[in-house]
Amino acid sequence: MLSNTNAIKLANERQKVFLAQFIKGGVEYSLALQASGILAAEKPEELLTDEEKGIVEQACRLWLEHRNGMNKIKHALASVSENLRGLNSPSSILISSTSA
């Protein structure tokens, strides 16, 4: 069993992890701080107030939107990078020099 001090330290560490992920995910600091505190407390969902649920849902939705947006950007960059590699391949250089 964890002592009260260790339990508080563990909750603080969990909050730091949640906060870092929310911030990294583009969630505004004050919302991220509130949501991370709620999640770190590990209260059962049925004990959360409607306000707490709303804060967590909003932060998670924003985080997910940012993540999905970043995935789309990464996919687009990978596609552009692959197209650029194709343009710089020896065969494409040969084709462009012989057609001139």
N, C-alpha and C positions, 0 to 999 in steps of 0.2 A: 504494500500500500504506500502511495506517495504521501510525503508530508505535505502540509499546507503550503510551505514555502516552495517545495519542488513542483507542486501542482500549479502554482502561480507562475513560476519560471517557465514551465512547459506551455501554459496558456499564452504567455507573452511571446514565446518562440513561434508558436502556431500563428499568432496574430501577425508577427513580422513576415512570415512566409506568405500568408494570404495577402497582406498589404503590398508586399513586393510584387506579387503576381498581378494584383489588380492594377497597380501603377504601371507596370510593364505592359499591361493590356489596355492602357489608355483610359482607365477610369480616373475621374477627378479625385484629388487627394482626400477631401473631406468625406466624400461618399465611400471611397476605398477604406478609409480609416474606420468608419462606422460599420461597414459590412464585415471587415476583417475581425473586428472586435466581437461581433455577433457570432460569426462562424467559429472563432477560436474558443468561445465559451462552451461550445458543444452542447447547447441546450437542445432537448428534443424539439422537433418541429411543432408539436402540439402545444408546447409551452411558450412559443414565440408569439409576440403580439403581432397584429396586422401590420403595424408600422415597421417592426423589425423584418417581417417577411418581405415587405415591399422594398426595403432598403437592400436586402440581400438579392432579391430578384432583379432589381434595377442594376445593381453593380455587376451581377453575373451576366445579364443581358448585354450590357455595354462591353464587358470583357469579351463575350462571345462574338459580338459584332466586329470588334476590333480584330480579333483572331481570324475570323472568316475573311475580313478585308485584307489582312496581311497575307493569308494563304492565297487569295486571288492575285495579289501583287507578286508574290513569290512565283506563282505559276506563270504569270505574264512575263516576268523577267527571265525565267528559265526558257520560255518559248522564244523570246527575243534573242537570248544568248545563243540558243541552238541555231536560230536562223543566221545570226552573225557568223557563227563557226562554219556554217555551210557556205556562206559567201567567201570565206577566207580559205576554203579547202583548195588543194592543188587542182582538182578537176574544174572548179568554177573559175579559177584564175586562168587555166588553160583555155577554157571555152571563151572567156571574155577577151583574151589576147588574140585568139584565132579569128574571132568574128569582127575584129576591128579593121 
